Amino acid sequence: MSTSVTKSKPVLVISLWFTEDKLCVFLDDGREVAVPLEWFPRLRDASPAERENWRLIGGGIGINWPVLDEDIAVESLLQPETWCLVPARD
């Protein structure tokens, strides 16, 4: 007997932008996701230039801000209930 496991294709980031208080991401399946910058203190506190210095990682499965040492996976944006949020230090 043989079994097969079908892996679903990962959702990838196509582009991203910021509003005054949100990180917005356009995904390859057509969805647009907007999340509060409050969820990401490093991005919230960053300058516009620092926010714009990003790159896709893993072919688009995540986003990296090298200067800020911040990485965000697409899956975490789609399932925020799985996060363990820690308040930012002042």
CYANA upper distance limits for C-alpha pairs under 8 A (distance plus 0.5 A):
 10 PRO  CA     61 ILE  CA      7.46
 11 VAL  CA     27 LEU  CA      7.16
 11 VAL  CA     28 ASP  CA      6.86
 11 VAL  CA     29 ASP  CA      7.25
 11 VAL  CA     60 GLY  CA      8.48
 11 VAL  CA     61 ILE  CA      7.15
 11 VAL  CA     74 VAL  CA      7.53
 11 VAL  CA     75 GLU  CA      8.27
 12 LEU  CA     27 LEU  CA      6.08
 12 LEU  CA     28 ASP  CA      5.95
 12 LEU  CA     29 ASP  CA      8.35
 12 LEU  CA     59 GLY  CA      7.88
 12 LEU  CA     60 GLY  CA      5.15
 12 LEU  CA     61 ILE  CA      5.52
 12 LEU  CA     62 GLY  CA      8.08
 12 LEU  CA     74 VAL  CA      7.46
 13 VAL  CA     25 VAL  CA      7.22
 13 VAL  CA     26 PHE  CA      6.55
 13 VAL  CA     27 LEU  CA      5.11
 13 VAL  CA     28 ASP  CA      6.70
 13 VAL  CA     56 LEU  CA      8.04
 13 VAL  CA     60 GLY  CA      5.40
 13 VAL  CA     61 ILE  CA      6.97
 13 VAL  CA     62 GLY  CA      7.60
 13 VAL  CA     63 ILE  CA      8.46
 13 VAL  CA     74 VAL  CA      7.60
 14 ILE  CA     25 VAL  CA      8.11
 14 ILE  CA     26 PHE  CA      6.09
 14 ILE  CA     27 LEU  CA      5.82
 14 ILE  CA     28 ASP  CA      6.32
 14 ILE  CA     60 GLY  CA      7.63
 15 SER  CA     25 VAL  CA      6.49
 15 SER  CA     26 PHE  CA      5.79
 15 SER  CA     27 LEU  CA      7.75
 16 LEU  CA     23 LEU  CA      7.87
 16 LEU  CA     24 CYS  CA      6.06
 16 LEU  CA     25 VAL  CA      4.85
 16 LEU  CA     26 PHE  CA      6.53
 17 TRP  CA     23 LEU  CA      6.77
 17 TRP  CA     24 CYS  CA      5.79
 17 TRP  CA     25 VAL  CA      7.10
 18 PHE  CA     22 LYS  CA      6.22
 18 PHE  CA     23 LEU  CA      5.31
 18 PHE  CA     24 CYS  CA      6.28
 19 THR  CA     23 LEU  CA      7.15
 19 THR  CA     24 CYS  CA      7.98
 21 ASP  CA     36 PRO  CA      6.43
 21 ASP  CA     37 LEU  CA      5.97
 21 ASP  CA     38 GLU  CA      8.14
 21 ASP  CA     44 ARG  CA      8.14
 22 LYS  CA     34 ALA  CA      6.58
 22 LYS  CA     35 VAL  CA      5.88
 22 LYS  CA     36 PRO  CA      4.93
 22 LYS  CA     37 LEU  CA      5.43
 23 LEU  CA     34 ALA  CA      6.05
 23 LEU  CA     35 VAL  CA      5.90
 23 LEU  CA     36 PRO  CA      6.82
 23 LEU  CA     37 LEU  CA      6.51
 24 CYS  CA     32 GLU  CA      7.40
 24 CYS  CA     33 VAL  CA      6.08
 24 CYS  CA     34 ALA  CA      4.72
 24 CYS  CA     35 VAL  CA      7.04
 25 VAL  CA     32 GLU  CA      6.08
 25 VAL  CA     33 VAL  CA      5.68
 25 VAL  CA     34 ALA  CA      6.88
 26 PHE  CA     30 GLY  CA      7.41
 26 PHE  CA     31 ARG  CA      6.54
 26 PHE  CA     32 GLU  CA      5.03
 26 PHE  CA     33 VAL  CA      7.06
 27 LEU  CA     31 ARG  CA      5.83
 27 LEU  CA     32 GLU  CA      6.67
 27 LEU  CA     33 VAL  CA      8.36
 33 VAL  CA     77 LEU  CA      8.02
 33 VAL  CA     78 LEU  CA      8.33
 35 VAL  CA     39 TRP  CA      7.99
 35 VAL  CA     77 LEU  CA      8.08
 36 PRO  CA     40 PHE  CA      8.26
 37 LEU  CA     41 PRO  CA      7.35
 37 LEU  CA     43 LEU  CA      6.94
 37 LEU  CA     44 ARG  CA      5.54
 38 GLU  CA     44 ARG  CA      6.62
 39 TRP  CA     85 LEU  CA      8.22
 40 PHE  CA     44 ARG  CA      6.58
 41 PRO  CA     45 ASP  CA      6.46
 41 PRO  CA     88 ALA  CA      6.69
 42 ARG  CA     46 ALA  CA      6.51
 42 ARG  CA     68 LEU  CA      7.04
 42 ARG  CA     70 GLU  CA      7.68
 43 LEU  CA     51 ARG  CA      6.84
 43 LEU  CA     68 LEU  CA      8.14
 43 LEU  CA     70 GLU  CA      8.45
 46 ALA  CA     50 GLU  CA      6.27
 46 ALA  CA     51 ARG  CA      6.66
 46 ALA  CA     68 LEU  CA      8.28
 47 SER  CA     51 ARG  CA      6.78
 48 PRO  CA     52 GLU  CA      6.72
 49 ALA  CA     53 ASN  CA      6.94
 50 GLU  CA     65 TRP  CA      8.26
 50 GLU  CA     67 VAL  CA      7.45
 50 GLU  CA     68 LEU  CA      7.74
 51 ARG  CA     65 TRP  CA      7.75
 53 ASN  CA     65 TRP  CA      6.58
 53 ASN  CA     66 PRO  CA      7.99
 53 ASN  CA     67 VAL  CA      8.03
 54 TRP  CA     63 ILE  CA      7.28
 54 TRP  CA     64 ASN  CA      6.00
 54 TRP  CA     65 TRP  CA      4.99
 54 TRP  CA     66 PRO  CA      7.40
 55 ARG  CA     63 ILE  CA      6.34
 55 ARG  CA     64 ASN  CA      5.84
 55 ARG  CA     65 TRP  CA      7.12
 56 LEU  CA     60 GLY  CA      5.55
 56 LEU  CA     61 ILE  CA      7.91
 56 LEU  CA     62 GLY  CA      6.37
 56 LEU  CA     63 ILE  CA      5.16
 56 LEU  CA     64 ASN  CA      6.69
 57 ILE  CA     61 ILE  CA      6.76
 57 ILE  CA     62 GLY  CA      5.61
 57 ILE  CA     63 ILE  CA      6.14
 57 ILE  CA     64 ASN  CA      7.00
 58 GLY  CA     62 GLY  CA      6.97
 61 ILE  CA     73 ALA  CA      6.49
 61 ILE  CA     74 VAL  CA      6.11
 61 ILE  CA     75 GLU  CA      8.29
 62 GLY  CA     71 ASP  CA      7.44
 62 GLY  CA     72 ILE  CA      5.99
 62 GLY  CA     73 ALA  CA      4.58
 62 GLY  CA     74 VAL  CA      5.88
 63 ILE  CA     71 ASP  CA      6.11
 63 ILE  CA     72 ILE  CA      5.75
 63 ILE  CA     73 ALA  CA      6.91
 63 ILE  CA     74 VAL  CA      8.31
 64 ASN  CA     69 ASP  CA      7.99
 64 ASN  CA     70 GLU  CA      6.28
 64 ASN  CA     71 ASP  CA      4.99
 64 ASN  CA     72 ILE  CA      7.12
 65 TRP  CA     69 ASP  CA      6.38
 65 TRP  CA     70 GLU  CA      5.65
 65 TRP  CA     71 ASP  CA      6.94
 66 PRO  CA     70 GLU  CA      7.20
 72 ILE  CA     76 SER  CA      7.54
 72 ILE  CA     77 LEU  CA      8.14
 73 ALA  CA     77 LEU  CA      7.27
 74 VAL  CA     78 LEU  CA      6.95
 75 GLU  CA     79 GLN  CA      6.64
 76 SER  CA     80 PRO  CA      6.14
 76 SER  CA     82 THR  CA      8.00
 76 SER  CA     83 TRP  CA      7.86
 79 GLN  CA     83 TRP  CA      8.34
